[in-house]
Amino acid sequence: MTGELILHHYPSSPFGEMVRRAFGLKNLAWRSVEHPNVLPRRELMAMTGGYRRIPVMQAGADIYCDSQMILRAIDTLHPEIPLTPPGQEGVAWALRVWAERSFFQACVGVIFGAIGQHVPKAFIEDREQLSGRPFDLKAMEAAAPMLQDQWRANAMWIEDQLRSSGGPWLMGDRPGLADIAASMPIWFLKNGLNPAFERLTSDMPKLRAWEDRLVAAGHGTPTPMSAAEAFEVARTHEPRPADDYPSTEARPIAAGDRISVMADDYGRDKISGHVHYSTPQEIAVIRSDTPCGTVCVHFPRAGFLVETPFG
Ligand SMILES: N[C@@H](CCC(=O)N[C@@H](CS)C(=O)NCC(=O)O)C(=O)O
């Protein structure tokens, strides 16, 4: 069925957890394709055109890259129980960027500064390829105490907000994107380095109870699927037709233009194709004649770079 939401992820992925939590808050059924935490991911990258990061979501021959794009797509396809209830639309998306960039980076430093020596060589080599930089264990160990301070400063904002929000959630009575996003580095430390989580949050009772509430909200209802089955779904479907969007672009990007898209931070592989449609928050790229037929690959605009023939 075209409508089935297929999530490509792996259980220890914190960005994947944001999406799993969105399925939980919306009480959705979904298909779960688990990938290894290092390359190769052949079927998946054949569908994305080279985008390698996790998570990716698929609905038929529509492929959604980056958790930002995925969360937006889930909310559009399943608007019941919105991720951004009235009053939260803009701020929750901005908060997600804070969580994914500054708070998450501090979290990575805390975890790998502590466990780096035990990380398999294949993982280190894979992440060096992803970032284009050496995986410098000594520098990570040296920075870890300072990054713990940063982690705590960031977490304290959540504790303070929960004290003053007037409800059990960050924005008050209703859970949503703000909770899912802000909890990502909390979940990551709690599951990746539990003793540090216990120590760094010992004076944050509101945050701990809130994280427990998010765990209780669950992940919706996943059913396993293989990568080969998911590939077959893409191959036997056509992308959804483009909606007729008014042109609100700063640059004259038009349907049919040949472009390439890449992340602006890491995993900067260029994905090329023809514009299906573009908006200030999304660019949808048609890729034809691929091993899985014609697919449409969707990217967010914030955090991505779109190269056009006219600059
Ligand atoms: N901005 C991306 C970041 C995704 C990301 O960094 N994902 C990690 C896993 S949680 C990843 O892809 N790591 C390398 C890999 O698994 O290939 C998003 O929001 O989806």
The ligand as an SDF file (V2000), in Angstrom:
LIG
                    3D

 20 19  0  0  0  0  0  0  0  0999 V2000
   20.1500   16.0890   10.3710 N   0  0  0  0  0  0  0  0  0  0  0  0
   20.0040   14.6550   10.2650 C   0  0  0  0  0  0  0  0  0  0  0  0
   21.0680   13.9770   11.1090 C   0  0  0  0  0  0  0  0  0  0  0  0
   20.9800   12.4680   11.0250 C   0  0  0  0  0  0  0  0  0  0  0  0
   22.1560   11.7670   11.6570 C   0  0  0  0  0  0  0  0  0  0  0  0
   23.1920   12.3510   12.0120 O   0  0  0  0  0  0  0  0  0  0  0  0
   21.9710   10.4860   11.8100 N   0  0  0  0  0  0  0  0  0  0  0  0
   23.0250    9.6240   12.3010 C   0  0  0  0  0  0  0  0  0  0  0  0
   22.4200    8.4430   13.0530 C   0  0  0  0  0  0  0  0  0  0  0  0
   21.4710    8.9630   14.4470 S   0  0  0  0  0  0  0  0  0  0  0  0
   23.7430    9.0480   11.1270 C   0  0  0  0  0  0  0  0  0  0  0  0
   23.2200    9.0260   10.0290 O   0  0  0  0  0  0  0  0  0  0  0  0
   24.9540    8.5850   11.3600 N   0  0  0  0  0  0  0  0  0  0  0  0
   25.7230    8.0180   10.3130 C   0  0  0  0  0  0  0  0  0  0  0  0
   25.1100    6.7850    9.7580 C   0  0  0  0  0  0  0  0  0  0  0  0
   24.4610    6.0260   10.4970 O   0  0  0  0  0  0  0  0  0  0  0  0
   25.2920    6.5850    8.5640 O   0  0  0  0  0  0  0  0  0  0  0  0
   18.5910   14.2760   10.6950 C   0  0  0  0  0  0  0  0  0  0  0  0
   17.9480   15.0770   11.3900 O   0  0  0  0  0  0  0  0  0  0  0  0
   18.0910   13.2350   10.2600 O   0  0  0  0  0  0  0  0  0  0  0  0
  1  2  1  0
  2  3  1  0
  2 18  1  0
  3  4  1  0
  4  5  1  0
  5  6  2  0
  5  7  1  0
  7  8  1  0
  8  9  1  0
  8 11  1  0
  9 10  1  0
 11 12  2  0
 11 13  1  0
 13 14  1  0
 14 15  1  0
 15 16  2  0
 15 17  1  0
 18 19  2  0
 18 20  1  0
M  END
$$$$
